[in-house]
Amino acid sequence: MPDGPAPVQEPVLDVRSLKTVFKTRSGEVHAVNDVSFDVRPGELLGVVGESGSGKSVTMMSLIGLLPSPPADIRGGQVLFDGNDLLATDAETLRKVRGGRIGFVFQDPMTSLNPVFNVGFQIMEPLRRHMGMTKAQARLRACELLELVGIPDASRRLKDYPHQFSGGMRQRVMIAIALACDPKVLIADEPTTALDVTIQAQIIELVKDLREKLGMAIIWITHDLGVIAGIADRVMVMYAGQVVEQAPTRELFGNPQHPYTRALLETIPTVRGARPEKLNVIQGQPPILGAAPSACPFRDRCAFRFDRCDRENPVRIPAGPGHDAACFYDFNTGGPRGA
């Protein structure tokens, strides 16, 4: 038997107090507000929240994928491989992006270049980041297509994106993201545009690749059902902030933020002979014209009280590995500390 618990691994990616603002004609939009999180080797972190909550903007901010202007990263640190990616030079960031950190976008048809065959698009990062010859890159590209479950790989390298189905194009995108053996793979809603059968295949593929390769994965999604089946830990975002973080089982069994609870209640269930009416979260997300100075969820919250109008809560511990940004204490049924 092992002598005690395994040592806790250091984060492979550590994000601290990230702030991102967009400058528009009508004023500033504070899209990411003081976001902090980390991910450890081999861990799958699920990131959930409704549209506009800041999930994708946060992840694109990490590796310099946002055009500037209009995007302006106002503060924070992104610690990876001994570097702060927000303070590093453009050349180092290019080597990290697509090399040590892979990114799978939501829509493969708009992410793949329609005028180049998929072989060229897989081989390009191999030659750019890993210095492979054309022959070496081609051999590795075949291996990658086989790894992601595309048969007859050597022939399919010559095909163009329009010659693949939606699910196969997403597999090609995953192959490109894996080309340089990344330490972290960021998957931005990679199954949203696919039918449920293909979604299940892509999810199983990612789970299998994670076991084989041992990389950390950040999976962005609206689908809590997907997160329940694949994530080790879940981060819930609302109005550009992280409002709750917890191990997956703990989050689903003991949510400590009203927004998380509301999200979980929107999951469809079938009980008895007829399905129940779907729950919805009433109201609309706030307009982020300024950094929040009060709880951004207060106008939609059934547990709101006076303090919520005056202060924006910070995340505090709610259990082992669990924290939530809320003044309401669900254990006592009243204001926290009352």
N, C-alpha and C positions, 0 to 999 in steps of 0.2 A: 504493500500500500504506500502511496506517496506520503512524504513527511509534511503534512499540513497543506493548506490551500496553495494553488498555483500563484506565482507573483502576478500582480496587476501590470499589464503592459502599458508602456507609454503611448500616448496618442500618436497616430501617424499624421493626423491633421488636427490642428488646434486653432479655433477661430475665437477671437476675443474682441468684444465690443465693436462689431462691424456696423458702420453707418454708411448708407448710400442714398444720395439725393438726386432727383432728376430736375433739371432746369427746363421749364416750359414757358410758353408765352403768357400763360395765366398765373405763373408763379412756380414756386418749388413744390415738388412732391417728395415727401420723406418716405421712401419705399422700404428701407431697411433701417431699423432703429435699435441700436445697441444689442445686436445679436451675438450670442456666445454659445459655442458648442464644441465638442470634439468627437472624433471617431477613431477607434483603435484597430490594429491589424486584424483582419478576418471578421470584423464586425459589420453587420448590415443595419444601418440607421435609416429608419423610415421617417420621412418628412411629410406631414399632412397639413391641410388647411384649405379653405375655399379659394377660388380664383381671386387674385389681388392681394393675397396674404403675404407675399414676399418670398415665396419658396424658390422660384426659379431665379429671381433677381439676386437673392443671397448667393446662390451657387455660382451664378455667372460672374458676380463680383469677385469671387475668390480667385479666379484665374484670368481676369482681365478680358472677359468676353463682351463687356458692355461698351458701346461707343462713347467716347468722351470728347466734346459734349454729345448728348445732354447729360449723361451720367457723371456724377461726381462722388467719389468715395471720400467721405468727410473724416473718417477715423477708423481705428481698429488695427488689429494684427491678424495675419493668416500665417501661422507657423507651420512649415513643411520642409522636411529635409534640412533643417538648420537654417532656413531662410524665412524672412518675413516677405511673403509674396506681394504684399502691398507696397513694400519699400525697395524691392529688387529691381534690377535693370530689365529692359524690354527683352534682351536676348536670353537671359536666364528664365524669364517668364515663358518665352516661346518654347524653351526646352522642356519646361515642366508641363505646359499645356499640350496635351496629345502624346506626351512621353510618359511622365511619371503620374499624371492625373488624366484619366480618360473621361470623355463626356459622350453620353448617348442622348440625342435629342428626341423630342416627342414625335416629330413627323419625319420619317426617313426620306420621303420623296422630295422634300424641300432641303434636306441636309446633304443628300448625295448630289454630286454634280452630274447632270444628265448627259453631258457631252464627253465624259470619260468613262471607260469601262471600269467595273468594280475592282479588277486586278490592279489597275493604275492607282486607284484611290486607297487601296489597302497597302500597296507597296510604297506610296509616297512617304508616310511617317516612318517606315522602316529605313528608308534610305536617308531621310532628313535627320532623324533622331538617333539612329543606331548605326549609321555609316555602312549599311549593307550594300553589296554589289547588286546589280539588277537580278542576277541569277539567284543569289541568296534571298533577296526580298521576294522573288516569285515563289521559291520553295516554301518560305515562311508564310506567304499569303495563302497557299494551298492548305497548309497545316491549320491556319486560322479558320478558313471556311469549313474544313472538316470538323474542327473543334466546336463550331457553333451549329453544326448539324446540317450543312448544305452539301448534298451528295454531288459526285462527279465534279469535284472542286477545280481540277485543272482546266476543264472545259468552261466552267461557269465564270472563271476569271476574265474571260473575253467578253462576257455579256454586259449590257448596259443596265442601269437601274430600272428602266421601264420594262425589262424582260423578266423581272422578279415580281413575285406577289408581295403584298404588304408585309406579311410575316417574314418572308425571306429578306426583304430590304432591311427590316429591323435587325435581322441576324447579321447582315453585312455591316450595319452600323456598329453592332457590338464587336464584330471582328476587328473593325478599324480602331475602336476604342481600346481593344485588348492588344493591339499590335506590338506595343513597346513594353509589355509586361508592367502595367501601371500598378502603383501601390494603392491608389484610390480610383474607383470607378463611380462617376456621378451619372445616374440614370434619371432623366427628367421626363416623367410620365411616359415611359417607353412602350406601354401597351394601350394607351388611350385610344388610338385610331384603329385598333385591331378588333376583330370579332372575338367572342369569349373563348372559342376553342384555341385560336392562335395566341391569345393572351396567356392562357394556361401553359402553352408550350414555351413561350418566352420566359415566363416566371420559372418554370422547371429548369430551363436552360441556365438562367442566371444563378439559381441555387446550386446547380451542378458545377458551374464554372467557379463559383465561390469556394466550394469544397476542394476542387482540384488546384486552384491557383492561390488561395489564401489571401486574396486582396480584400481591402475594406470597400464597402459599397454604401453609397448614399442614394436612396431610392425615393424620388419625389412622386407623390400621387394624391389624387382625391379619394382613392378607393381604400377605405379602412379594412375591407375584407381581404385585400391583397396584403396589406401590412400585417394583419393578424397571422397570416400564414408564413411570412418570410423574414420579418424584422426581429432583431434582438432587442432593439430599443426604438422608441418613437419620440419624435420632436414635433410638437403641435405649434403652428404659427398662426398669428392673427394680427392684422394691421401692421405688418412689418416687424413683429416682435415674436420671440419664443415665449409662449404662455405656459407651456408644460412640457416636461421631459420625464420619461420613466421607462423601465423595462416593459416590453410589450404586454406580458401577462398582467403586470401591475397596473398599467394604464387602462387596459380594458376592464379589469376587475375592480379598480379603485380610483376612478378619475377624480382629480381634485381641482379642476378649473371648470367653471360653468360652460365655457365654450366647448371644451372636450366632451363634457356630458351631452351637450346639445348635438355635437357631431355624431356621437355614438347612438343617440336616439333616432337619427335620420337613417340608420342602416335598415333596409327593408327586412321584415320578418313575416313569416307565414304561420299563423296559429289557428287551429281549427279548420273549418270547411272553407272559409273565405279569408283572403289576405287582409291585413289591417291597413287602414289609411296611413300613407306616409307622413311622418313628422317633418316639419320644416323649421328652420331657424328664422323667426320673424325679424323684420327690419333689414337694414342694409349696412355693409361695412362702412366705416368712417372715411371721409375724404382726408387724405394725409397731407394737408397743406402746411403742417408744422409738426415738429416732434411732439408726441403725445405728452401732455402735462396732467392728464387724468386717465383713468382706466378706459382704453379704447372700446371695450366690450360693454360698457355700462348701459348704453341705450337699448341693448338687446337682452339684458341680463335680468333674470327673475330674482336674483339674490342681491341686487344693488342696494347700497345704503349711502349715507352722506359722504363718507370718506372717499368713495369711488369717484366723486365729482371733483375732489381736491388733489388727489395723488394718483400717480401711475404706479401700481404695485410692482415690486421686484420679485424675482423668483426666490422662494424660500423652501427649505427641505420639507418634504411631506412623507418621507419614508426612505428606505435604502435605495440610492440611485434615483430618487424621485423628487422633483421639485415643481412648484407651480407658482404663478404670479397672480395671486388673488387674496383679497382681504377677508373673504368669507371662509370659515372653517367648517367643512362638511362633517367633521367628527363631532363637533359640539352643536352644530345647527345654528350658529350665530357668528357675529364678527370675530375675526381672529384676535385672540388675546383678551376677549371679553369675559 
